[in-house]
Amino acid sequence: MDLVDGKGVLSAEQQEKLRQLKMKIRTNNENYLRTHPEVKEMLDEFLRKLLLQKPADVFQFAADHFTNLNNPTGALMGRLSDSE
């Protein structure tokens, strides 16, 4: 491995392999999101509620929000309270 300022440097071949891997991962992620539009819907709903409520503890808010997705009544109650 070449060293520059004490840091490892990728060879041209390694850089190309890394570039190809990144492209493959990105393509796979895009395909997944294209076939699962519910992911975008869930994230849009989460961000909408987050920006409306602006909680101090974002991590707790996220935990509560995504826990309530498994509880249809909780998710419905959250939507109803948003509209008040």
N, C-alpha and C positions, 0 to 999 in steps of 0.2 A: 504494500500500500504506500502510495506517495504521501509525504507529509509536507504541509505548508503551514507555517506558524503553529506547529503542534497539532494541527487538525488533519484528519483523514480526508483525502480527495479521491473522488470516484474517477475511474478511468473513463475514456470515451465510450468503451463498450458497456461499462456499468451504467453510465448516464443514459445511454440509449435503452438499455433494459428497464431502467427505472421509468423513463418517459413512456415506454410501451405499457408497463404495468399500470401507471397512473391513468393512461388513456383507457385501458381495459376496465379498470375499476370505475371510472367515470361513466363509461358506456353502460356497464352493468347497473350502476345506480340509477341512471336516467331511465333505463328500460324498466326497472323495478317501479320507480315512481310513476311512470306512464301507465303501467298495468295496475297500479294501486292508487287511484285518485283520492281514496279516503284518507290517505296520509296527509295530503295537502289540505283537505277539509278540516282534519283534526288540528293541524298546526295553525291554520287560519283562525279557527274558533278559539284556540288557546291564546294566540296573540291578540285577538280582538278583546277577549276578557281581561287579559293582562294589562293592556293599555287603557281600558276603561277603568279598571279598579286600582291600578298602580300600587300593588301591595309592597310593603316594606321587605317582606321575606319572599323573594321570588321562588326560591327552592321549595318552600312549604306550599306556596300557591300552586306550583307545578305539580307537586305530589298530590295535593288535594284534587286538582283539576283532572289529572289522568286516572286517579283512583275512582273518581265519580263516573268516568266513562263506562265502567263495568256495572254501574248501578243506574239503570234507565231512569228511575225516579229521581235520583240525585242529579243527573244530567239535566232532566226536565226542570227540576226546581231551580237549578243554576240559571237556566235560560229565562225562567219566569222572573227571578229576582233581578236579572240584568235589565229587564224591560221596565222595571218600576222606577 
